[in-house]
Amino acid sequence: MNGIAERGQEFLCGFSKQLEIEIDAAKKKIKNLEKKLRKKNPHPKDKVHLVSELNAKTDQVRELENKIVELNQNLEKEKNEAASIKLKIEELKKENAKKDDLIEKLQKHEQK
């Protein structure tokens, strides 16, 4: 029982770590896009071209920020699931302890 719970918890921890890695990667990508946008100083022929490029980059940043929010939400869900699994494990341990005590009492009673 404990082995199954530990394997389940290890799986959830691994998934949470993967989500954190993805969040960090998305943040780095946002920073890189912002740096490239600042460094890149094209001389477009007109203002419309410049505005369209800026809007495209802004959309990319917004998409990455939304992805970060989504990953954070998934991470919180996984943490909550892990916590509920821990509580369930504790409940099962208590039930097993009660059953063990009852078995012990019955065995003692039969021996008398």
Secondary structure, DSSP 8 states (H G I E B T S, - for coil): -HHHHHHHHHHHHHHHHHHHHHHHHHHHHHHHHHHHHHH-----SSHHHHHHHHHHHHHHHHHHHHHHHHHHHHHHHHHHHHHHHHHHHHHHHHHHHHHHHHHHHHHHHHH-
